[in-house]
Amino acid sequence: MKLLIDTADRTVWEDLAPCGFYSGVTTNPLLLQRAGLSCSLDTVAELHRVSIAQGFGEIQIQSWGETPGALSEMALRLADLGPEVVVKLPATQAGFAAAQRLCVERRETRVTMTAIYATGQVIAAAAFGAAYAAPYYARLLEAGEDADMILTQMQAAAGSQTLLLVASLRSADQVVQLSSQGHRCFTLPPPVAKGLLESDLAAKAVAEFDAAARG
């Protein structure tokens, strides 16, 4: 099982890092905006530094650029930040071209192909040898698709080399359901990450333990 935290909010990182079961964090330009951060190389370089200080072994940073060339150039710069960085790229023709340039110029295939809605995108990611393919589960549901069936197909298409990194999750119940279906890699937004350990019965048991300890 592999869990990551899907936010650029460093206060959430600081809160959850001591749990020890989150292996890293994931970000993208929209998450930077939600955290009140600028989408710049300086910003993500600082996030990279903070993630290492918090003890995370991996930070996934999504490249950006208005043209394929700009997307590719930024991907190279992100990869140069350090070995902990996994560059995220959209599973589009431009995204795969940028991933190929990373492979040729940096000998780096440790990329995440993201914005995945179709099994064909996963097949392409697996054929490329990408480390991760990130489907958007809740967005598929909200579009009226049979998201569970689609993710089952994607899991089979990914094979053993490319991890299916399930993103766009709305609740801990969705994580539990998908886990029961065999999925083993998730990136969780803060409410879901914090809700994963919530249990009224567990809270009651802990309160009883504390009361007994006080005598």
Secondary structure, 3 states (H helix, E strand, C coil): CEEEEECCCHHHHHHHHHHCCEEEEECCHHHHHHCCCCCCHHHHHHHHHHHHHCCCCEEEEECCCCCHHHHHHHHHHHHCCCCCEEEEEECCHHHHHHHHHHHHHHCCCCEEEEEECCHHHHHHHHHHCCCEEEEEHHHHHHCCCCHHHHHHHHHHHHCCCCEECEECCCCHHHHHHHHHCCCCEEEECHHHHHHCCCCHHHHHHHHHHHHHHHC
